[in-house]
Amino acid sequence: MNDMTQVQPVENTIFLRDEERQPCEIWTRVMGYHRPVASFNIGKKGEHHERRFFEERKAPLAT
């Protein structure tokens, strides 16, 4: 290993309370374009919350 791959210990860890954190904005693709989830109506927000994500497996090689 060289100096770039070694993990250096962090001495000054910063802890924030929830009220000190900045909320992040979540965007998603809807009907071909990207929109912030915060701008969705209540029904669309519910649909977004119910989405399931999957991880596609690699296809086996033909022999």
VOPAGU-2260 file (C-alpha; in pm, 1 decimal, decimal comma):
REM VOPAGU-2260
SITE   aa  ch    i         X         Y         Z
SITE  MET   A    0       0,0       0,0       0,0
SITE  ASN   A    1      99,4     356,4     -48,6
SITE  ASP   A    2       3,9     669,5     143,9
SITE  MET   A    3    -303,9     723,3     -75,2
SITE  THR   A    4    -462,7     386,3       8,3
SITE  GLN   A    5    -408,3     388,7     383,1
SITE  VAL   A    6    -700,9     499,8     594,7
SITE  GLN   A    7    -611,4     780,4     830,0
SITE  PRO   A    8    -794,9     789,3    1165,9
SITE  VAL   A    9   -1030,6    1081,6    1214,8
SITE  GLU   A   10    -962,2    1260,4    1541,1
SITE  ASN   A   11   -1214,3    1544,9    1524,3
SITE  THR   A   12   -1549,1    1381,6    1455,1
SITE  ILE   A   13   -1838,8    1623,2    1414,4
SITE  PHE   A   14   -2177,7    1523,4    1552,6
SITE  LEU   A   15   -2489,8    1716,7    1455,3
SITE  ARG   A   16   -2828,6    1711,4    1620,3
SITE  ASP   A   17   -3125,2    1657,9    1389,2
SITE  GLU   A   18   -3231,5    2022,3    1413,4
SITE  GLU   A   19   -2881,6    2128,9    1294,9
SITE  ARG   A   20   -2892,3    1916,8     981,0
SITE  GLN   A   21   -2984,5    2056,8     640,8
SITE  PRO   A   22   -3260,7    1858,4     467,3
SITE  CYS   A   23   -3163,2    1712,0     131,6
SITE  GLU   A   24   -3383,9    1736,2    -173,1
SITE  ILE   A   25   -3478,5    1406,1    -338,0
SITE  TRP   A   26   -3537,7    1401,5    -713,4
SITE  THR   A   27   -3679,5    1119,3    -921,6
SITE  ARG   A   28   -3757,6    1053,2   -1284,8
SITE  VAL   A   29   -4127,2    1079,2   -1372,0
SITE  MET   A   30   -4266,7    1046,2   -1724,3
SITE  GLY   A   31   -3930,6    1107,9   -1890,1
SITE  TYR   A   32   -3805,2    1402,6   -1685,4
SITE  HIS   A   33   -3668,2    1466,2   -1336,0
SITE  ARG   A   34   -3870,4    1637,8   -1062,5
SITE  PRO   A   35   -3822,6    1694,4    -689,0
SITE  VAL   A   36   -4035,6    1460,6    -478,0
SITE  ALA   A   37   -4134,5    1755,5    -256,5
SITE  SER   A   38   -4336,5    1899,1    -547,5
SITE  PHE   A   39   -4549,5    1583,2    -584,0
SITE  ASN   A   40   -4912,8    1578,4    -479,5
SITE  ILE   A   41   -5012,3    1349,9    -190,0
SITE  GLY   A   42   -5104,9    1059,8    -419,3
SITE  LYS   A   43   -4779,3    1068,3    -615,0
SITE  LYS   A   44   -4580,1    1092,7    -287,9
SITE  GLY   A   45   -4757,1     776,0    -171,6
SITE  GLU   A   46   -4671,7     596,9    -496,2
SITE  HIS   A   47   -4307,9     704,2    -463,8
SITE  HIS   A   48   -4293,8     572,1    -106,8
SITE  GLU   A   49   -4429,9     232,0    -218,5
SITE  ARG   A   50   -4170,9     182,5    -495,4
SITE  ARG   A   51   -3951,3    -124,2    -472,9
SITE  PHE   A   52   -3600,8    -124,4    -607,9
SITE  PHE   A   53   -3425,4    -428,8    -744,4
SITE  GLU   A   54   -3075,3    -526,0    -840,4
SITE  GLU   A   55   -3047,8    -697,6   -1174,9
SITE  ARG   A   56   -2838,0   -1014,2   -1170,9
SITE  LYS   A   57   -2588,7   -1094,5   -1442,7
SITE  ALA   A   58   -2704,6   -1343,8   -1702,5
SITE  PRO   A   59   -2519,4   -1677,1   -1695,2
SITE  LEU   A   60   -2272,6   -1732,5   -1978,3
SITE  ALA   A   61   -2385,1   -1974,5   -2246,3
SITE  THR   A   62   -2163,9   -2282,3   -2273,5
